[in-house]
Amino acid sequence: MTSEHDFIHRMFEAAKSAHRNAYVPYCRYPVSACVKGEGAEIYVGVNVDNRVPGQTVCAESVALGSMIAAGEHRLTHVLVLGGHPGSGHFCMPCGGCRQRLMEFADDRAVIHTCLHNGNMTSYNLFELLPD
């Protein structure tokens, strides 16, 4: 059986590997995300920038879509890695992503925000959407 630490580390490594594939010619702020459903699989996404305002797709939404496409409809963990190595700033999901994630979460869902060096902060998703 895989421990929680093991799969969170696996999520971090998957997000870190995908991070370089973010398409960010306009915002220049790469983000990668990894979500875990109730099964053993993890699903990765990166942000996809667009010249047209409002048409950029967030990494969390891409990862969530992959999870749903695979047939899972309940997430347990989300990991977000944003920005450039050495920035020292944690990247939090935007309000729209928080709302999309809530659609597929229960009160145990956890958000992990990471720096490139592996430092991490974790929150209960419900803490990020008060009231």
N, CA and C of each residue as an Amber inpcrd file, in Angstrom:
protein
   393
   0.8420000  -1.1870000   0.0000000   0.0000000   0.0000000   0.0000000
   0.8830000   1.2460000   0.0000000   0.5110000   2.2180000  -0.8090000
   1.2830000   3.4470000  -0.9350000   0.8970000   4.4230000   0.1650000
   1.9020000   5.0140000   0.8050000   1.6260000   5.9860000   1.8600000
   1.2550000   7.3300000   1.2300000   0.6340000   8.1920000   2.0360000
   0.2550000   9.5220000   1.5530000   1.4840000  10.2960000   1.1110000
   2.5680000  10.1960000   1.8510000   3.8030000  10.8890000   1.4810000
   4.2870000  10.4360000   0.1050000   4.2020000   9.1310000  -0.1710000
   4.6710000   8.5940000  -1.4550000   3.8790000   9.1500000  -2.6280000
   2.5480000   9.1680000  -2.5370000   1.8020000   9.6390000  -3.6890000
   1.8970000  11.1580000  -3.8220000   2.0540000  11.8970000  -2.7130000
   2.2500000  13.3450000  -2.8340000   3.5910000  13.6230000  -3.5040000
   4.6120000  12.8490000  -3.1570000   5.9130000  12.9920000  -3.8220000
   5.7800000  12.6560000  -5.3140000   5.0260000  11.6270000  -5.6360000
   4.8060000  11.2530000  -7.0350000   4.0550000  12.3790000  -7.7760000
   3.0850000  12.9940000  -7.1080000   2.3660000  14.1230000  -7.7040000
   3.3200000  15.2870000  -7.9600000   4.1910000  15.5860000  -6.9880000
   5.1510000  16.6720000  -7.1450000   6.0780000  16.4130000  -8.3270000
   6.6090000  15.2120000  -8.4240000   7.5220000  14.8840000  -9.5190000
   6.8160000  14.9710000 -10.8760000   5.5670000  14.5390000 -10.9430000
   4.8140000  14.6200000 -12.1930000   4.5650000  16.0780000 -12.5710000
   4.1970000  16.9050000 -11.5920000   3.9650000  18.3260000 -11.8670000
   5.2680000  19.0210000 -12.2700000   6.3400000  18.6850000 -11.5930000
   7.6450000  19.2930000 -11.9100000   8.0870000  18.9190000 -13.3280000
   7.8610000  17.6670000 -13.7150000   8.2320000  17.2170000 -15.0580000
   7.3980000  17.9130000 -16.1340000   6.1160000  18.0780000 -15.8850000
   5.2310000  18.7050000 -16.8780000   5.3950000  20.2160000 -16.9320000
   5.8990000  20.8070000 -15.8730000   5.9740000  22.2670000 -15.7380000
   6.6210000  22.9420000 -16.9400000   7.6600000  22.3440000 -17.4620000
   8.3870000  22.9470000 -18.6000000   7.5420000  22.9510000 -19.8790000
   6.4460000  22.2080000 -19.8830000   5.5860000  22.1460000 -21.0670000
   4.4480000  23.1610000 -21.0450000   4.3580000  23.9500000 -19.9830000
   3.3240000  24.9810000 -19.9310000   3.5000000  25.9150000 -21.1280000
   2.3960000  26.3140000 -21.7210000   2.4290000  27.2090000 -22.8860000
   2.0770000  28.6140000 -22.4020000   3.1030000  29.4560000 -22.2080000
   2.9040000  30.7590000 -21.5740000   3.5980000  31.9120000 -22.3110000
   3.3700000  32.0650000 -23.6290000   4.0670000  33.1330000 -24.3460000
   3.6080000  34.5420000 -23.9610000   2.4600000  34.6910000 -23.3420000
   1.9420000  36.0150000 -23.0140000   2.0890000  36.3410000 -21.5280000
   1.6590000  35.4500000 -20.6680000   1.7560000  35.7340000 -19.2300000
   3.1420000  35.4190000 -18.6800000   3.8600000  34.5280000 -19.3270000
   5.2060000  34.1200000 -18.9080000   5.2440000  33.5910000 -17.4620000
   4.1460000  32.9690000 -17.0420000   4.0630000  32.4140000 -15.6910000
   3.5880000  30.9660000 -15.7890000   4.5380000  30.0210000 -15.8810000
   4.1460000  28.6210000 -16.0230000   3.5620000  28.0480000 -14.7320000
   2.5230000  27.2490000 -14.9090000   1.9040000  26.5530000 -13.7840000
   1.6430000  25.1220000 -14.2190000   1.9120000  24.1910000 -13.3250000
   1.5180000  22.8030000 -13.5420000   0.7300000  22.3660000 -12.3160000
  -0.1580000  21.4230000 -12.5390000  -0.9930000  20.9250000 -11.4470000
  -1.1710000  19.4280000 -11.6050000  -1.4260000  18.7940000 -10.5040000
  -1.6630000  17.3570000 -10.4980000  -2.8310000  17.1050000  -9.5580000
  -3.7870000  16.3200000 -10.0010000  -4.9070000  15.9560000  -9.1350000
  -4.9210000  14.4490000  -8.9530000  -5.4180000  14.0280000  -7.8060000
  -5.5720000  12.6080000  -7.5050000  -7.0280000  12.3700000  -7.1610000
  -7.5970000  11.3910000  -7.8240000  -8.9530000  10.9910000  -7.5130000
  -8.9490000   9.9620000  -6.4030000 -10.0170000   9.2030000  -6.3030000
 -10.1050000   8.1780000  -5.2660000  -9.2930000   6.9330000  -5.6070000
  -8.9500000   6.7580000  -6.8880000  -8.1310000   5.6230000  -7.2990000
  -6.6540000   5.9290000  -7.1260000  -5.8160000   5.0860000  -7.6920000
  -4.3660000   5.2180000  -7.5470000  -3.7460000   6.1750000  -8.5620000
  -4.4800000   6.5140000  -9.6190000  -3.9260000   7.3430000 -10.6880000
  -3.8320000   8.8130000 -10.2870000  -2.8770000   9.4950000 -10.9110000
  -2.7720000  10.9480000 -10.7860000  -2.8900000  11.5300000 -12.1890000
  -3.3460000  12.7700000 -12.2640000  -3.6180000  13.4190000 -13.5500000
  -2.9550000  14.7800000 -13.5440000  -2.2030000  15.0710000 -14.6020000
  -1.3770000  16.2670000 -14.6700000  -1.9290000  17.2350000 -15.7100000
  -1.7540000  18.5150000 -15.4420000  -2.1180000  19.5450000 -16.4100000
  -1.1570000  20.7140000 -16.3100000  -1.0920000  21.5050000 -17.3610000
  -0.3100000  22.7440000 -17.3810000  -1.2070000  23.8610000 -17.9050000
  -0.8370000  25.0950000 -17.5810000  -1.6300000  26.1890000 -18.1130000
  -1.3300000  26.3800000 -19.5960000  -2.3590000  26.7950000 -20.3210000
  -2.2670000  27.0090000 -21.7700000  -2.7200000  28.4390000 -22.0310000
  -1.7510000  29.2930000 -22.2660000  -1.9780000  30.7200000 -22.4920000
  -2.6490000  30.9460000 -23.8450000  -3.3090000  32.0840000 -23.9920000
  -3.9370000  32.4270000 -25.2600000  -3.9040000  33.9320000 -25.4330000
  -3.7370000  34.3580000 -26.6540000  -3.6930000  35.7810000 -26.9740000
  -5.0180000  36.4720000 -26.6660000  -6.1030000  35.7530000 -26.7830000
  -7.4270000  36.3270000 -26.5440000  -7.7020000  36.3630000 -25.0380000
  -7.9900000  37.5340000 -24.4830000  -8.2650000  37.6210000 -23.0440000
  -9.4140000  36.6960000 -22.6400000  -9.2220000  36.0250000 -21.5230000
 -10.2440000  35.1340000 -21.0070000 -10.2230000  33.7300000 -21.5880000
  -9.3410000  33.4710000 -22.5270000  -9.2970000  32.1490000 -23.1550000
  -8.1510000  31.2720000 -22.6600000  -7.3500000  31.7740000 -21.7440000
  -6.3000000  30.9580000 -21.1420000  -6.9480000  29.8750000 -20.2850000
  -6.3540000  28.6930000 -20.2790000  -6.8630000  27.5820000 -19.4830000
  -5.8560000  27.3060000 -18.3690000  -6.3490000  27.2430000 -17.1460000
  -5.4930000  27.0140000 -15.9800000  -5.0640000  25.5530000 -15.8810000
  -3.8980000  25.3340000 -15.3070000  -3.3510000  23.9840000 -15.1340000
  -4.2730000  23.0890000 -14.3120000  -4.8840000  23.6470000 -13.2640000
  -5.7750000  22.8600000 -12.4180000  -6.9640000  22.3400000 -13.2200000
  -7.4960000  23.1880000 -14.1040000  -8.6420000  22.7850000 -14.9290000
  -8.2540000  21.7060000 -15.9320000  -7.0530000  21.8010000 -16.4880000
  -6.5840000  20.7830000 -17.4290000  -6.4300000  19.4430000 -16.7060000
  -5.8160000  19.4570000 -15.5290000  -5.6410000  18.2160000 -14.7560000
  -6.9900000  17.6340000 -14.3420000  -7.8990000  18.4880000 -13.9150000
  -9.2280000  18.0340000 -13.5170000  -9.9600000  17.4100000 -14.7020000
  -9.8580000  18.0310000 -15.8740000 -10.4740000  17.4690000 -17.0750000
  -9.9210000  16.1000000 -17.4220000  -8.6230000  15.9050000 -17.2250000
  -8.0240000  14.5920000 -17.4740000  -8.5660000  13.5450000 -16.5200000
  -8.7560000  13.9290000 -15.2700000  -9.3100000  13.0010000 -14.2840000
 -10.7350000  12.6020000 -14.6760000 -11.5230000  13.5800000 -15.0650000
 -12.9070000  13.3150000 -15.4490000 -12.9510000  12.4610000 -16.7100000
 -12.0860000  12.7530000 -17.6730000 -12.0390000  11.9720000 -18.9140000
 -11.6850000  10.5110000 -18.6400000 -10.9310000  10.2720000 -17.5680000
 -10.5550000   8.9020000 -17.2020000 -11.6650000   8.1910000 -16.4240000
 -12.7370000   8.9070000 -16.1250000 -13.8710000   8.2860000 -15.4640000
 -13.9660000   8.4960000 -13.9660000 -13.0680000   9.2920000 -13.4030000
 -13.1440000   9.5790000 -11.9640000 -13.9070000  10.8860000 -11.7630000
 -14.6590000  10.9450000 -10.6710000 -15.4720000  12.1360000 -10.4230000
 -15.3700000  12.6440000  -8.9910000 -14.3620000  12.1870000  -8.2620000
 -14.1740000  12.6590000  -6.8970000 -12.6830000  12.8190000  -6.6590000
 -12.2370000  14.0570000  -6.3890000 -10.8100000  14.2810000  -6.1560000
 -10.5190000  14.2870000  -4.6600000  -9.2880000  13.9020000  -4.3330000
  -8.8640000  13.8710000  -2.9350000  -7.7130000  14.8360000  -2.6640000
  -6.8460000  15.0330000  -3.6630000  -5.6830000  15.9100000  -3.5020000
  -5.4380000  16.6860000  -4.7940000  -4.9660000  17.9170000  -4.6250000
  -4.5510000  18.7660000  -5.7430000  -3.1860000  19.3260000  -5.3710000
  -2.2500000  19.2810000  -6.3080000  -0.9270000  19.8480000  -6.0850000
  -0.6700000  20.8760000  -7.1800000  -0.2130000  22.0640000  -6.7870000
   0.0210000  23.1560000  -7.7370000   1.4740000  23.6170000  -7.6120000
   2.1370000  23.7440000  -8.7550000   3.5130000  24.2350000  -8.8300000
   3.5110000  25.3980000  -9.8160000   3.7920000  26.5950000  -9.3270000
   3.7120000  27.7590000 -10.2080000   4.9580000  28.6070000 -10.1890000
   5.1290000  29.3520000 -11.2670000   6.2350000  30.2860000 -11.3640000
   7.5270000  29.6420000 -11.8030000   8.6000000  30.3650000 -11.5580000
   9.9300000  29.9360000 -11.9950000  10.7590000  29.4850000 -10.7920000
  11.7060000  28.5640000 -11.0070000  12.5630000  28.1290000  -9.8960000
  13.2210000  29.3200000  -9.2050000  13.2350000  29.2750000  -7.8930000
  13.8680000  30.3340000  -7.1180000  12.9730000  31.5120000  -6.7790000
  11.7320000  31.5200000  -7.2680000  10.8620000  32.6760000  -7.0260000
  10.4710000  32.8010000  -5.5550000  10.3120000  31.6900000  -4.8650000
   9.9480000  31.7270000  -3.4570000   8.4960000  32.0640000  -3.1890000
   7.6550000  32.0750000  -4.2220000   6.2400000  32.4020000  -4.0550000
   5.3760000  31.1870000  -4.3790000   4.4910000  30.8540000  -3.4540000
   3.5480000  29.7630000  -3.6830000   2.4340000  30.2470000  -4.6040000
   2.0030000  29.3890000  -5.4810000   0.9330000  29.6950000  -6.4290000
  -0.3480000  29.0220000  -5.9530000  -1.3510000  29.8170000  -5.6660000
  -2.6390000  29.2970000  -5.2130000  -3.5870000  29.1920000  -6.4030000
  -4.5020000  28.2230000  -6.3990000  -5.5020000  28.1590000  -7.4670000
  -6.3380000  29.4360000  -7.4900000  -6.6770000  29.8980000  -8.6760000
  -7.5150000  31.0910000  -8.8070000  -8.9330000  30.7660000  -8.3200000
  -9.7480000  31.7740000  -8.1870000 -11.1130000  31.5840000  -7.7140000
 -11.9280000  30.6580000  -8.5940000 -11.7820000  30.7940000  -9.9110000
 -12.5100000  29.9180000 -10.8340000 -12.1050000  28.4660000 -10.6700000
 -10.8090000  28.2160000 -10.5170000 -10.3450000  26.8350000 -10.3250000
 -10.8060000  26.2920000  -8.9830000 -10.7840000  27.1190000  -7.9630000
 -11.2630000  26.6670000  -6.6540000 -12.7170000  26.2040000  -6.7670000
 -13.5120000  26.9590000  -7.4980000 -14.9140000  26.5960000  -7.6640000
 -15.0560000  25.3010000  -8.4630000 -14.2770000  25.1580000  -9.5530000
 -14.3240000  23.9210000 -10.3450000 -13.8840000  22.7170000  -9.5180000
 -12.8230000  22.8850000  -8.7290000 -12.3360000  21.7850000  -7.8840000
 -13.3900000  21.3950000  -6.8490000 -14.0770000  22.3730000  -6.2910000
 -15.1100000  22.0930000  -5.2880000 -16.2240000  21.2160000  -5.8480000
 -16.4870000  21.3410000  -7.1260000 -17.5440000  20.5430000  -7.7550000
 -17.2780000  19.0440000  -7.6050000 -16.0120000  18.6740000  -7.4970000
 -15.6220000  17.2630000  -7.4670000 -14.9330000  16.8640000  -6.1630000
 -15.1170000  17.6620000  -5.1080000 -14.4240000  17.4250000  -3.8390000
 -15.4220000  17.2610000  -2.7040000 -14.9280000  16.7000000  -1.6130000
 -15.6930000  16.7270000  -0.3760000 -14.8490000  17.4700000   0.6640000
 -15.2930000  17.4800000   1.9020000 -14.6240000  18.3030000   2.9070000
 -13.2550000  17.7740000   3.3420000 -12.8020000  16.6600000   2.7600000
 -11.4710000  16.1280000   3.0750000 -10.4270000  16.4840000   2.0220000
 -10.8300000  17.0900000   0.9130000  -9.9000000  17.3970000  -0.1860000
  -8.8160000  18.3740000   0.2700000  -7.5960000  18.1050000  -0.1690000
  -6.4310000  18.8910000   0.2510000  -5.7570000  19.5130000  -0.9710000
  -5.3750000  20.7780000  -0.8250000  -4.6030000  21.5000000  -1.8460000
  -3.1760000  21.6340000  -1.3360000  -2.2080000  21.2120000  -2.1370000
  -0.7870000  21.3610000  -1.8080000  -0.2020000  22.3630000  -2.7960000
   0.3740000  23.4440000  -2.3020000   1.0600000  24.3870000  -3.1770000
   2.5540000  24.2320000  -2.9370000   3.3250000  24.1780000  -4.0240000
   4.7420000  23.8180000  -3.9160000   5.6540000  24.8280000  -4.5800000
   6.8580000  24.8800000  -4.0630000   7.9500000  25.5830000  -4.7250000
   8.7790000  24.5440000  -5.4660000   9.6120000  24.9790000  -6.3800000
  10.4250000  24.0500000  -7.1730000  11.4110000  23.2540000  -6.3280000
  11.7800000  23.7750000  -5.1640000  12.7200000  23.0500000  -4.3100000
  12.0330000  21.9930000  -3.4390000  10.7080000  21.8580000  -3.5750000
   9.9730000  20.8480000  -2.8280000   9.2670000  21.3750000  -1.5890000
   9.5580000  22.6040000  -1.1710000   8.8240000  23.1660000  -0.0400000
   7.3410000  23.2150000  -0.3960000   6.5020000  22.9590000   0.5960000
   5.0830000  22.8040000   0.3190000   4.2480000  23.3630000   1.4670000
   3.1150000  23.9480000   1.1170000   2.0980000  24.2990000   2.1090000
   0.8270000  23.5690000   1.7030000   0.0490000  23.1650000   2.6780000
  -1.1600000  22.3960000   2.3930000  -2.3550000  23.0200000   3.0900000
  -3.4870000  22.9660000   2.4140000  -4.7310000  23.5420000   2.9150000
  -5.8710000  22.5890000   2.6200000  -6.8770000  22.6300000   3.4490000
  -8.1230000  21.9700000   3.1260000  -8.8020000  22.8580000   2.0770000
  -9.3140000  22.2650000   1.0030000  -9.9250000  23.0470000  -0.0660000
 -11.0390000  23.9500000   0.4680000 -11.8010000  23.4710000   1.4350000
 -12.8990000  24.2580000   1.9800000 -12.3920000  25.5170000   2.6840000
 -11.1390000  25.5040000   3.1990000 -10.5590000  26.6870000   3.8170000
 -10.3370000  27.8000000   2.7940000 -10.1490000  27.4190000   1.5430000
  -9.8650000  28.4010000   0.4960000 -11.1300000  29.0050000  -0.1000000
 -12.2890000  28.4830000   0.2520000 -13.5580000  29.0330000  -0.2220000
 -14.4750000  29.2890000   0.9650000 -14.1670000  30.2910000   1.7550000
 -15.0110000  30.5270000   2.9270000 -16.4220000  30.9410000   2.5180000
 -17.3810000  30.4710000   3.2870000 -18.7860000  30.8110000   3.0930000
 -19.2780000  30.4930000   1.7040000
